[in-house]
């Protein structure tokens, strides 16, 4: 059980520390792969912690429409629009890396980068 108060300053129990370290490493791998594979117009934050990262595409790119093509290419993401209260965010996507194997992160990001580049060239 975690102590009450500022959770950000407490020391997590060993299983949680291991999980946090693993997620941090996967997050680093994901961001490194995005740096190699994403189109120049794609942006993303550099989160310090967490299990997901967000990508933002140019305004004209509809990630809801792109999600099916991504699944057909063997990669999945969650379109960002449902996470936006004002129903904007059509050009955003959420990528999770908590369950991704280290060896599959680079391949998945590469496939997604190719798909995004193709979609951007067609618009």
N, C-alpha and C positions, 0 to 999 in steps of 0.2 A: 504494500500500500504506500502511495506517495504521500509525503508530508503535506500539510495544509500550508497555504501561503504562496509565495512566489515560486511556481513550479519551474520557471526558467532557471532558477538558481539551485535547485535541489539536485542531488546526484541520483540518477536513476538506478534501480536494481540491476545486477549483472546481465540478465537476459535482455533487458531493455537497452542497456548500453551496447550490447553486441548488435542488436537490431538497428539502433541508431547509427552505429559505425558502418554497418553494411549498407544502409540506405544512403548515407552520406557518400560512400564510395560509388554506389550505382548512380547517384545524382551527378557526381563528378564525371563519370563515364558518359552519361547522357549529354551533359553540357559540352564535353569535349567532342563527341560525335556530331552534335548539332553545329559546332564551329567548323567542322570539316564538310558537312553535307547539306546544310540549309542554304537556300537562295539568299543573296545579299539583302533582299527586301524584307526577310523574315527577322523578327526581333524576339527576344526573350529576356526575362529577368535572371539574375544570378542568385537564386535563393540560398540562404545559409542552411536552412533545414527544411524538411518536408519529404513527401513521397511523390510529388507531382511537379511538373513545370508547365508553364503556359507559353504558347507561341502566338505571335500576332503577325498576320499577313497584311499585305496592302488591302485597303478598304474594299476593293472590287472582288476579292476572292471569298466565295461562299463555302465555309468549311462544312456546313451541313450537307451540301450537295457533294462535297469531296469525300465525305466519310465512307460512302459505299464503294467508291473507287479504291480507297485505301484498303478496305477489307478485302477486296478482290486481289490486291497486290500483296496480301498477307501481313498487313500491319493495321493496327487499330488505334484510334484516338477518340476523344470525346469532344464534339463541337462545343465551343464556348458559349454560344447564344443562351442556352438554358440557365447559365450561371449569372446572367446579366438582368437585373431587375427592369431595366428600361427596354429590354428586347433588342439591344444593340449587341455588339460582340460577334456579329456574324462572321467576322474574319479572324476569330480567335479559336484556339484549340488547346485542350488539356491533355498532356502526356503523363502517364503514370509509369514509374520505374520500380515500384516496390516489389512486383512479382517477376520482373524481367530478369532473365539470366544474364550474367555479365557478357557472355559470348553473343547473345542475341541483340543487345542494345545497339551496337554499331550497325549491324545489318538492318535492323528495323528503322533506325534513323536514316540510313542511306536510302532505303526504299521510299520513305516518306519524303525525303529531300528531292528525290528524282520526280516523284509525283507532283510535289508543289511547284518545282521548276517548270514542269510541263504545263500545269494549270496556269501559271503566271504568263507563260509564253503565248497561250491560246486566248488570253483575254484581250 
